[in-house]
Amino acid sequence: MPRRSPRRPPDQPCRRLSIKDATQQEIQFLHRTRQGWIKQRTETANRVRAMLLEFSITVPKRILNLRRALPGILEDAENDLPDGVRQLVADHWQQLQDLDDKIADITQRVERIPVRDARAARLMSIPGIGPMIATAMVAAVGDGTQFTQGRGLSAWLGLVPQQFTTGGKPRLLGISKRGNRYLRTLLIHGARAVLQQAHRGDDALRRWIQQVNGRVHRNKAAVALANKLARVAWAVLTRGETFRASAAAA
């Protein structure tokens, strides 16, 4: 039997093809390179932690704990590390420091982009959106005109609920998690930061956040806010305006 092509869910609007400009391509390469180096750093940290564990030397999780522990482990002559293993650990420690320097340098380069890109600068006027999210958004969608409405951008990012209908009764499920995973993750992290500061201030957006936060679990509130931030970002990009809290709460 011929295979049927998968149907596009109704909440996934078809986007018009948009060609990235040179700035978008540059930003995209910077983000991808930074992601690759972070992944490489994590792999290196896990590898050296596993080597040390073979000799009953445990280091708590998180890269910060490893940075603090490695110099002392290398200088400790009584921890029974063979010379060859000690040299390997020293090599990994040097690699971690090199990767830290590279990541810090490329992060600074990304953070300088809004100075020369008006789209990213406008996005940074939205609460919870800093240089990383703003530049990633510009790299992914440009001026946002390929979407006819903010929901289209939210759906493309996978931030809208899936819908299951049976017997004519629709039921909303969890978010679809389709589309740009990297940007979706950044937006949710930014939303969590806004939730922590929602009690400071009394504008319309913060009141909306407090209402949502009072009805649902904090994780659901973060996703709901990320959804709203994506829609606000679309409006800011397509209208060429900075953020207004009163308009965002509508």
Phi, psi and chi 1 to 4 in degrees:
 res  aa     phi    psi   chi1   chi2   chi3   chi4
   1 MET       -  141.4  -65.6  179.5   61.7      -
   2 PRO   -66.9  142.3   24.0  -33.9      -      -
   3 ARG   -76.3  137.2  -65.2 -178.8   60.8 -176.1
   4 ARG   -86.5  137.8  -65.7 -177.3  178.7  179.4
   5 SER   -72.8  139.2   58.8      -      -      -
   6 PRO   -62.3  139.8   22.3  -32.1      -      -
   7 ARG   -80.5  141.0  -65.1 -178.9   61.1 -172.9
   8 ARG   -77.3  128.3  176.0  170.9   50.4   84.0
   9 PRO   -58.8  151.9  -21.1   31.1      -      -
  10 PRO   -63.4  -23.1   20.5  -32.2      -      -
  11 ASP   -89.5    7.8   62.1   -9.7      -      -
  12 GLN  -112.6   83.3  -63.9  -68.8  -44.3      -
  13 PRO   -65.9  147.2   24.8  -33.0      -      -
  14 CYS   -73.5  128.7 -177.3      -      -      -
  15 ARG   -96.3  144.5  -65.0 -169.2  -57.6  133.3
  16 ARG   -72.0  145.7  -62.4 -168.0  -58.0  -88.2
  17 LEU   -67.5  129.7  177.8   64.3      -      -
  18 SER  -122.6  130.7   62.5      -      -      -
  19 ILE   -88.4  129.5  -59.9  175.2      -      -
  20 LYS   -73.2  139.0  -64.4 -176.1 -175.5  -63.4
  21 ASP   -82.8  176.6   57.9   37.6      -      -
  22 ALA   -62.3  -37.5      -      -      -      -
  23 THR   -65.7  -42.7  -59.8      -      -      -
  24 GLN   -60.3  -41.9  -74.3  179.9  -87.5      -
  25 GLN   -65.3  -41.6  -69.6  176.5  -37.3      -
  26 GLU   -60.8  -47.4  175.0 -166.7   -6.9      -
  27 ILE   -62.8  -41.5  -62.6  171.4      -      -
  28 GLN   -60.9  -43.0 -178.4  173.7  -89.4      -
  29 PHE   -65.4  -38.1  -67.5  146.5      -      -
  30 LEU   -63.0  -45.6  -73.6  171.4      -      -
  31 HIS   -65.0  -42.8  -85.1  -86.7      -      -
  32 ARG   -65.8  -39.3  -73.3 -179.7  177.9  176.0
  33 THR   -64.7  -43.7  -58.3      -      -      -
  34 ARG   -61.3  -43.3 -176.6  175.4  178.8  -87.0
  35 GLN   -59.0  -43.3  -81.0 -177.5  -83.2      -
  36 GLY   -63.5  -41.4      -      -      -      -
  37 TRP   -68.7  -36.5  -76.4  -19.8      -      -
  38 ILE   -64.7  -42.6  -69.9  175.0      -      -
  39 LYS   -62.4  -42.5 -178.6  179.7  178.5 -178.7
  40 GLN   -63.1  -38.8 -172.3  176.7  -15.7      -
  41 ARG   -65.0  -41.0 -177.1  178.0   64.4 -178.2
  42 THR   -63.5  -42.4  -58.3      -      -      -
  43 GLU   -63.7  -40.7  -68.2  172.0  -12.6      -
  44 THR   -65.2  -43.4  -57.7      -      -      -
  45 ALA   -63.1  -42.5      -      -      -      -
  46 ASN   -65.4  -36.5  -70.3  -20.6      -      -
  47 ARG   -67.4  -45.1 -172.1  160.2   51.7 -114.0
  48 VAL   -70.5  -33.3   70.3      -      -      -
  49 ARG   -64.8  -38.8 -170.0  179.8  -79.9  111.0
  50 ALA   -67.4  -38.4      -      -      -      -
  51 MET   -62.0  -45.0  -79.2 -166.5  -66.9      -
  52 LEU   -66.0  -34.4  -66.9  172.3      -      -
  53 LEU   -64.7  -29.5 -169.6   59.1      -      -
  54 GLU   -62.6  -21.8  -69.1  -67.9  -30.6      -
  55 PHE  -111.6   25.9  -64.5   90.9      -      -
  56 SER    62.3   29.0  -58.6      -      -      -
  57 ILE  -109.0  110.4  -59.0  174.2      -      -
  58 THR  -102.1  140.5   59.3      -      -      -
  59 VAL  -125.1  126.9 -180.0      -      -      -
  60 PRO   -57.2  156.7  -22.8   33.2      -      -
  61 LYS   -63.9  167.7  -68.8 -177.1  178.2  179.7
  62 ARG    88.5  134.7  -63.9 -175.1   62.4 -175.4
  63 ILE   -62.8  -30.1 -169.5   73.4      -      -
  64 LEU   -63.4  -41.4  179.7   62.9      -      -
  65 ASN   -65.2  -36.5  -66.2  -38.3      -      -
  66 LEU   -68.1  -41.0 -170.2   63.1      -      -
  67 ARG   -59.0  -40.2  -70.1 -165.6 -166.3  101.6
  68 ARG   -71.7  -33.8  -68.5  172.4  175.6  171.3
  69 ALA   -84.6  -33.9      -      -      -      -
  70 LEU   -60.5  -45.1  -81.5 -178.3      -      -
  71 PRO   -56.7  -42.2  -26.2   36.0      -      -
  72 GLY   -67.5  -37.8      -      -      -      -
  73 ILE   -64.5  -41.2  -67.7  172.0      -      -
  74 LEU   -68.1  -31.9  -69.3  170.9      -      -
  75 GLU   -85.9  -14.6  -66.9  173.5    4.4      -
  76 ASP   -78.8  109.5 -174.5   -0.2      -      -
  77 ALA   -81.9   -5.1      -      -      -      -
  78 GLU  -109.1   14.3  -60.8  179.2   -0.8      -
  79 ASN   -93.5    9.4   55.5   15.6      -      -
  80 ASP    62.3   23.9  -63.2  -31.9      -      -
  81 LEU   -76.8  126.5  -86.0 -179.2      -      -
  82 PRO   -60.8  153.2  -20.5   31.5      -      -
  83 ASP   -58.7  -39.9  -68.5  -18.6      -      -
  84 GLY   -64.2  -41.0      -      -      -      -
  85 VAL   -69.1  -38.6  175.6      -      -      -
  86 ARG   -61.1  -38.7 -167.4  179.9  -59.6  -85.4
  87 GLN   -67.2  -39.1 -177.2   58.4   52.5      -
  88 LEU   -63.0  -42.2  -81.7  175.1      -      -
  89 VAL   -62.7  -40.7  172.7      -      -      -
  90 ALA   -63.4  -39.3      -      -      -      -
  91 ASP   -63.5  -42.4  -66.7  -18.9      -      -
  92 HIS   -65.8  -37.4  -78.6   72.0      -      -
  93 TRP   -63.6  -40.4  172.3 -133.0      -      -
  94 GLN   -66.2  -39.4 -177.2   60.6   53.0      -
  95 GLN   -64.3  -39.8 -174.4  176.9    4.5      -
  96 LEU   -61.8  -41.9  -77.0  173.0      -      -
  97 GLN   -66.2  -39.0  -66.2  178.8   86.4      -
  98 ASP   -64.0  -41.7  -67.7  -17.5      -      -
  99 LEU   -67.5  -38.1  -72.7  168.8      -      -
 100 ASP   -58.2  -43.3  -78.9  -20.1      -      -
 101 ASP   -65.4  -42.3  -67.8  -19.7      -      -
 102 LYS   -64.3  -43.7  -71.3 -179.4  177.7 -179.5
 103 ILE   -65.3  -41.7  -66.9  167.8      -      -
 104 ALA   -63.0  -40.6      -      -      -      -
 105 ASP   -66.2  -45.6  175.7   68.2      -      -
 106 ILE   -71.8  -28.7 -157.0  168.1      -      -
 107 THR   -64.7  -41.5  -60.9      -      -      -
 108 GLN   -64.1  -37.1  -69.1  176.6   -0.4      -
 109 ARG   -65.9  -39.2  -69.3  161.5   64.0 -176.2
 110 VAL   -66.2  -41.6  170.8      -      -      -
 111 GLU   -67.8  -18.9  -69.9  175.4  -15.2      -
 112 ARG   -85.6  -11.9  -70.9 -165.4  -65.2  -95.0
 113 ILE   -62.3  -42.2  -71.0  172.4      -      -
 114 PRO   -58.9  -18.5  -26.9   36.1      -      -
 115 VAL   -65.0  -31.7  175.9      -      -      -
 116 ARG  -113.5   -1.6   56.2 -175.8  170.6   88.0
 117 ASP  -121.5  111.1 -169.0  -75.9      -      -
 118 ALA   -64.8  -31.4      -      -      -      -
 119 ARG   -63.2  -47.6  -64.0  167.9  -62.3 -175.4
 120 ALA   -65.8  -37.0      -      -      -      -
 121 ALA   -63.1  -41.4      -      -      -      -
 122 ARG   -66.4  -39.7  -72.1 -163.9  -59.4  -88.4
 123 LEU   -62.5  -32.6  -73.5  171.7      -      -
 124 MET   -70.7   -8.0  -75.0 -179.5   60.6      -
 125 SER   -77.7   -9.6   66.5      -      -      -
 126 ILE   -85.6  132.7  -55.4  171.8      -      -
 127 PRO   -57.1  136.3  -23.9   33.4      -      -
 128 GLY    86.7   -6.6      -      -      -      -
 129 ILE  -110.5  110.9  -66.1 -173.6      -      -
 130 GLY  -104.8 -166.0      -      -      -      -
 131 PRO   -58.9  -38.9  -21.6   31.4      -      -
 132 MET   -63.6  -50.2  -78.1  -65.9  159.5      -
 133 ILE   -67.4  -42.8  -58.4  177.9      -      -
 134 ALA   -61.2  -46.4      -      -      -      -
 135 THR   -69.8  -37.2   53.1      -      -      -
 136 ALA   -64.6  -36.9      -      -      -      -
 137 MET   -66.0  -45.2 -178.2   74.3   73.4      -
 138 VAL   -62.1  -43.3  168.6      -      -      -
 139 ALA   -62.3  -34.8      -      -      -      -
 140 ALA   -82.6  -42.8      -      -      -      -
 141 VAL  -123.5   -4.3  -57.6      -      -      -
 142 GLY    62.6 -120.7      -      -      -      -
 143 ASP   -92.2    3.9   58.6    7.4      -      -
 144 GLY    75.2    4.2      -      -      -      -
 145 THR   -73.2  -10.3   53.6      -      -      -
 146 GLN   -72.4  -12.5   64.6  -90.8   50.2      -
 147 PHE  -104.1  137.4  -59.4   98.7      -      -
 148 THR   -82.4  -17.6   57.0      -      -      -
 149 GLN  -156.1  167.4   56.6 -176.8   -8.6      -
 150 GLY   -62.7  -32.4      -      -      -      -
 151 ARG   -62.6  -32.3  177.5 -179.3  168.5   80.9
 152 GLY   -61.7  -41.1      -      -      -      -
 153 LEU   -67.2  -41.7  175.1   57.0      -      -
 154 SER   -61.2  -41.3  -65.0      -      -      -
 155 ALA   -66.1  -40.5      -      -      -      -
 156 TRP   -63.9  -31.3  179.4   69.9      -      -
 157 LEU   -82.4   -7.6  -69.0  171.0      -      -
 158 GLY    79.9   25.7      -      -      -      -
 159 LEU  -101.4    4.5  -73.7  168.6      -      -
 160 VAL  -102.0  152.4  -62.0      -      -      -
 161 PRO   -67.9  144.7  -15.9   28.7      -      -
 162 GLN   -74.3  150.5  -62.8 -177.2   82.5      -
 163 GLN  -121.2  128.8 -177.1  172.6  -42.5      -
 164 PHE  -119.7  124.9  176.5   75.3      -      -
 165 THR  -118.3  129.4  -57.5      -      -      -
 166 THR  -143.1  134.2  178.0      -      -      -
 167 GLY    64.0   27.2      -      -      -      -
 168 GLY    76.4    7.2      -      -      -      -
 169 LYS  -111.2  110.7  -64.0 -179.0  179.4  179.5
 170 PRO   -75.1  145.4   26.9  -32.7      -      -
 171 ARG  -135.5  128.4 -177.2  161.9   62.3   94.6
 172 LEU   -86.0  134.5  -64.9  179.5      -      -
 173 LEU  -108.6 -161.3  -52.8  175.5      -      -
 174 GLY   -72.0  175.1      -      -      -      -
 175 ILE   -64.1  154.1   58.5  172.7      -      -
 176 SER   -72.4  -27.2   65.9      -      -      -
 177 LYS    56.7   32.2  -64.4 -174.3  178.6  179.9
 178 ARG   -89.5  170.8  -63.6  174.4  180.0  -90.2
 179 GLY    77.8 -143.9      -      -      -      -
 180 ASN   -78.6   97.9 -166.7  -42.4      -      -
 181 ARG   -65.4  -40.9  178.3 -179.4  179.0 -178.4
 182 TYR   -60.6  -49.5  174.9   65.5      -      -
 183 LEU   -68.7  -36.4 -174.3   49.8      -      -
 184 ARG   -61.8  -43.3  179.0  175.9   66.3 -110.0
 185 THR   -63.5  -42.7  -58.7      -      -      -
 186 LEU   -61.4  -42.6  -71.1  178.1      -      -
 187 LEU   -64.0  -39.8  -82.2  169.3      -      -
 188 ILE   -67.4  -39.4  -67.8  175.0      -      -
 189 HIS   -62.7  -41.7  -73.8  -35.1      -      -
 190 GLY   -64.0  -38.5      -      -      -      -
 191 ALA   -64.2  -39.2      -      -      -      -
 192 ARG   -62.1  -39.2  -72.5 -161.8  176.3  103.9
 193 ALA   -63.7  -38.8      -      -      -      -
 194 VAL   -67.3  -39.4  175.7      -      -      -
 195 LEU   -59.0  -37.8  -74.8  175.2      -      -
 196 GLN   -67.0  -24.8  -66.1  175.7   -4.0      -
 197 GLN  -108.5   10.3  -54.3  -65.5  -32.3      -
 198 ALA   -64.6  -25.5      -      -      -      -
 199 HIS   -76.6  -10.6   61.9  -77.3      -      -
 200 ARG   -94.8  105.0  -60.3 -178.0  179.9  179.5
 201 GLY   114.0  166.2      -      -      -      -
 202 ASP  -143.6   48.0 -170.8   30.4      -      -
 203 ASP   -94.0  175.7   55.5   61.0      -      -
 204 ALA   -64.1  -37.5      -      -      -      -
 205 LEU   -66.0  -43.4  178.3   60.1      -      -
 206 ARG   -65.3  -35.4  -75.6  179.8  170.5   82.9
 207 ARG   -65.7  -39.6  -71.7 -165.6  -65.6  -89.4
 208 TRP   -61.6  -43.0  178.6   89.2      -      -
 209 ILE   -61.1  -44.5  -67.4  171.6      -      -
 210 GLN   -64.1  -36.0  -68.6  170.2   -0.8      -
 211 GLN   -65.7  -46.4  -69.9  174.0    2.3      -
 212 VAL   -64.6  -42.8  173.2      -      -      -
 213 ASN   -63.3  -27.7 -151.0   16.7      -      -
 214 GLY   -80.6  -16.3      -      -      -      -
 215 ARG   -97.7  -33.7  -66.6 -163.1  -50.5  -95.1
 216 VAL  -127.0  170.7  -60.4      -      -      -
 217 HIS   -61.9  153.1 -171.8  -85.7      -      -
 218 ARG   -59.4  -36.3 -163.4  168.3 -173.9   81.9
 219 ASN   -66.0  -40.8  -71.4  -19.5      -      -
 220 LYS   -66.5  -36.9  -71.3 -174.3  177.0 -179.3
 221 ALA   -63.6  -37.5      -      -      -      -
 222 ALA   -64.6  -41.2      -      -      -      -
 223 VAL   -68.0  -41.1  173.6      -      -      -
 224 ALA   -61.9  -40.9      -      -      -      -
 225 LEU   -68.4  -39.3  179.5   55.0      -      -
 226 ALA   -60.8  -39.4      -      -      -      -
 227 ASN   -59.3  -47.5 -172.8  -19.4      -      -
 228 LYS   -64.5  -41.0  179.3  171.5  -78.3  -68.0
 229 LEU   -62.3  -36.8  -67.7  180.0      -      -
 230 ALA   -64.0  -41.8      -      -      -      -
 231 ARG   -66.5  -40.8  -61.7 -177.5 -173.9 -143.7
 232 VAL   -63.1  -41.2  172.6      -      -      -
 233 ALA   -60.6  -40.5      -      -      -      -
 234 TRP   -60.5  -44.7  174.4   83.5      -      -
 235 ALA   -63.1  -42.2      -      -      -      -
 236 VAL   -63.5  -41.7  165.9      -      -      -
 237 LEU   -69.8  -46.3  -74.3  171.4      -      -
 238 THR   -75.7  -29.4   55.3      -      -      -
 239 ARG   -94.0  -11.3  -62.9  173.1 -173.1  171.5
 240 GLY    66.9   30.1      -      -      -      -
 241 GLU  -117.8  162.0  -58.3  174.1   -7.5      -
 242 THR   -85.6  170.4   55.2      -      -      -
 243 PHE   -70.6  139.4  167.4   77.3      -      -
 244 ARG  -127.5  119.8  -70.0 -179.6  -67.9  117.2
 245 ALA   -60.6  -37.1      -      -      -      -
 246 SER   -64.6  -38.6   57.7      -      -      -
 247 ALA   -72.8  -34.8      -      -      -      -
 248 ALA   -68.5  -27.4      -      -      -      -
 249 ALA   -80.8   -6.5      -      -      -      -
 250 ALA   -71.8      -      -      -      -      -
